[in-house]
C-alpha cells in the first residue's frame, strides 16, 4: 500500500489457488516486481517466508544501513502481522456492511409486500 490508510489492492494478494499450486521447491513464490503477500494465512506461512526472502534481497540491494538479515526478517514478519490484522478488520467491516445492506433490502421488500 502506498500509505497506511490506503486500500488494499486485491491483485497484490495471492488467490488460494496460487498458494496451493506453489511449492518452495519451485523457487520463490513471487518477485520484487510482482510481490504478493498472503494476508489470509499466517505471517510465517511458507508463502510469506518466501516473500521475506524476496524482500530481504531487495532491502539489501538498496543499501540500507541495516544488513542484519535476522533483524530484517523480524521487522518484515512484524509488519506482515500488522497487515494481516488490517486485512481481517477490513474484511469484517465489508461483511458487516453487506449484512446491514441485506437487512435493509429484506425490510424494504417486506414493506413493499
C-alpha positions, 0 to 999 in steps of 0.5 A: 500500500502506498500509505497506511490508510490506503486500500488494499489492492486485491491483485497484490494478494495471492488467490488460494489457488496460487498458494496451493499450486506453489511449492518452495521447491519451485523457487520463490513464490513471487518477485520484487516486481510482482510481490504478493503477500498472503494476508489470509494465512499466517505471517510465517506461512511458507508463502510469506517466508518466501516473500521475506526472502524476496524482500530481504534481497531487495532491502539489501540491494538498496543499501540500507544501513541495516544488513542484519538479515535476522533483524530484517526478517523480524521487522518484515514478519512484524509488519506482515502481522500488522497487515494481516490484522488490517486485512481481517478488520477490513474484511469484517467491516465489508461483511458487516456492511453487506449484512446491514445492506441485506437487512435493509433490502429484506425490510424494504421488500417486506414493506413493499409486500 
